[in-house]
Amino acid sequence: MSTGQHAATGLEDVSFVHVGLPDLATSQIDTLTTIGGLTFGSPIFINAMTGGGGESTYEINRSLSIAAKETNIPVAVGSQMAALKDREERRTYEIVRKVNPDGLVFANLGSEATLQQAREAVDMLEANMLQIHLNVIQEIVMPEGDRDFRGAIERIAAIAESIGVPVVVKEVGFGMSKETAKKLFHAGVTAVDVGGFGGTNFSKIENLRRQKALRYFDQWGIPTAASLAEVHTAFQNQTVLASGAFKMLLM
C-alpha cells in the first residue's frame, strides 16, 4: 500500500518561464545558497527522513550523510526525541556528524520540545541549524498521539531567541498557510518549510496502525505548489523552503 500521493502536489501545473535574453554566460551561474548566514552549494537539501528506528535508522542516516558530504548540501535528521528519551538511539543520529564532520547538519524536534531539549538535540549533532516540525494531523491520527497543542508558538519563540543557531519550522506533508507563516516569522524563526501535501502521507501511515481508520485525513492538506505560492507571495523578504515530493529552496 502506498503512503504517498501521485501528482497531488500541484507541481504538475507549474513550469519554468523561458527567458530568451538571459544576458549571461553559463560560467556565471552560481548555485550557492544561503539560509540564516549558512552557505552551501545548492538550493537542494536532504530533509528529515527517519529517526528512532535503531540499526535501520543508523544505516539510512549514514548513507544520507555521505551523499550530503559528496554533494555539499545540507542534511537533516528525523526527530531526535527518541534519542533524548533513549540514549541507545543517540548513535543512530550522531553518525551523521561523524561521517560528515564539516558539513551542514540540521537537528530536528517537534513543537512540543522545550528549550533544554532543543539545546541537547543541537549539541548531539553539533548542528548548524534546528528544524522544528509541525505534525498536528499526524498526531491526531496516531493512536497514541498528542491531543494538546497549546503553547507551541511560545515554545518556538523561546527556542528561536536562545538556541544560538538558526531555526526553521517545517510542516510534514500537510502544507502551511500564510497565517501560520506570519505567526512563525513574528516568533523569530529564520525560515519556514511549507512541507506541502503530495509527498509522504503521514495520515495514511498512522491509519495503518489504527483499528478504526480516520480516512478523511488522508486527503487533508494544502498542496505543495499552492502553499509555496501563498507563503512566498506574502513574505517575499523571508526565506521560504519547500518540501513534499521534492526538496528545494526558494529564495
N, C-alpha and C positions, 0 to 999 in steps of 0.2 A: 504494500500500500504506500502510495506517495505521500510525503509530508510537505510537499511544495506545490506551487501553482504553475500553470503553463500559460504564458502570455497574459498574465494578470497584473503586471507591474505598471502598465500604461506606457512603458518604454517602446513598445512596438509601434506606437503612434508618433514617436519622436525621431527626427532625422537631422543630420547636420546641414546647415545652410552653406552652400557652395560660395566661396569667395574667389571671383575671377581676377581680382587685382590685389594679391596679398602684399606686394611691395616689400618682400623679404627673401632672403636665401635660406635654404633648408639648414645650412650651417649655423644660422642664428637661432634656431628653435631650441628652447631650453625647457626641460620638463621639471626642473627643480621646483619644489612646492614647500610652502611654509605654513605651519599651524602653531600659533602661540609662541612664536620665536624659534620653533624647531624646524629645521630644514632637512628635506630628504629628496631622493632622486626622482620621484614620480608622483603624479596625482592619484596613484592606485595604492591601496593599503590592504593588508590581510586583517580582516575584522575578527572579533571574538568568535571562536568556534566551539570550544568544549572545555569542560572543567569538572573535576570531581570523579573521574572515571578510572582512577588507578593507573595501571600499566598502559591501557589503551590511550588515556589522555597524555601520558608521558611520550609515547611514540608519535602521536599526532602533533603535539606541541613542538617536539624536537624537529620533526620534518618541516613544519611551517616556519620555524625559526631559521633553519638552514636556507630555505627558499628566500626568506626575507633578507638574510645576510648577503646572499648571492646577487640579489636584485636591488639592494639598497632601498628597500621600502619598509615602512613600519609594520609591526606585528602586534596584535592584541591577543591577550589570553581570554578565556572564558571566566566566568565568575569565580573569584578566589575565596568565596565564603566557605567552600568545602575545606580549603587549606587552613583557614582561620579556626575552624571547628575541629579539624583532624590533622595533626602535624605530619602524619604519614603521607598526606597528599601534597605537601609542600614541594617535594622533589619533582612532581609532575608539572609544576609551574616554573620552578627555578631553572629547569633545563633550558628554558627559552633564553635566559640571560647567559647561561653557561656556554652555549654554542654560538651566541651572537653578542659577545661582550661589548662591542662598540656600536651596536645598532639601536634603533629607536623602538622601545618596548612600551606598550600601554598596559597598565594594570586595569582590573575590572572588578566592580562590585555593584550590587543592586542599590536602589534608592532607600532601602531600609538600613543601610550601613551607617555607622557612627563615624565621627571624625577619627577616633582612635583606630577603628578597623580600617579606615582608609589609609591611615599612616602605615599600618602593618602591611597592607597589600602593596603599597608603593615600595616600602623598604624590602619586601620579599624579593622583588624583581629589580631593584634599583631602577624603577620605572621612570621614564621620561614624561609620561602623561598618565592621567587616570580617566578611565571611562566609567561612567555611572549609567547603568541600564534601567530603562523603564519597561516593565513587563506585566502591567495590570491584568490584561486579558489572560495571559498565561497563568498567572497566579489564581485567577478566578476559576479557570477550567481545571487546574491542578487539584486533585482530590485533597491533598494536604497543604494547599497553597495559602498564602496570606489573604486576609479579607479586610484588613485595616490599612489604609494607605495615607492616613493623616500624617502631617508633619514632614512629608518628603521634601518639599521645596525649602523648608527651613534647614533641614539636614544638608541638602545640596549647597545652599548658600554658605553654611558654616565650613564645609569642606573646601569649597572654591576659595574662600577667604584665607584659609590657614594651611592648606596642604603643601604649598610650595612648588607644585608642578601644575601645568595647565590641566583643566578639567573639561572633558567633553561628555555631554549627556546624549545617550542614544536610545532609540526605540529598538524593539527586537522583532519587527515584522508587521507592526500594526499602524505605522505611519505617525507623523507628528503634524499638528495644526499650527498655524501662526500664533494662536493664543497661547499654546503650550510653550512654543519657542520664545515668545515675549517674556513669559514668567522666568524662563531659564536664563535668558540674557540679562534680565534685571537682577537675577540672583548672582551674577558674576561669572557664569561659565564662559570658557574660551570659545567653544564651538558646540553645535548640535549636530547630531546624525539622525536624519529623519527616519531611518530604518523602516522603509515602507513595505506595504503589503505586496506580496508577489514572489517572495523568496521562500525560505523555510517557514512552515506554518506551525507555530508552537501550540496553537489551539488543537490542530489535528494530532500532534504528538501527544499532548496531555489527554485528549479524548480517548486515545488508545488505552489509557490506563484507568478509565472510568467504567463503572458498571452501567451508568446511565449517561450517555454522551450528551454534551451541550453543543450540538452540531451548528446551531445558529452562529456561534463564534468562529466557525471555520471560514466564514466569508466576511469576517469583521475586519475593518481597517481602511486606511487611506492608501491607494496605490502609490508606489514609489515616485512615479513621474509627477503626479498631482501634488503630493506632499512636498517634493523638492521645489516645484514651481511656486507653490504658495509661500513657503517659508523663505526661499531665496528672494522672491519679489518683495516681501515685506521687510527683509533685513539684508539689503544689498551690501552693507558695510560690515557685516558679520561673516564669520566662517561657517558655512553650512556643508556638511558632509552628506553623502547619500549611500545607503546600503539597502539590500533587499533584492536578491538575484544577482547583484554585482556589487563591487566595492569601488568607489571613486570619490574624488574630492571636487567640489565646485567652489571656486574662489569668488 
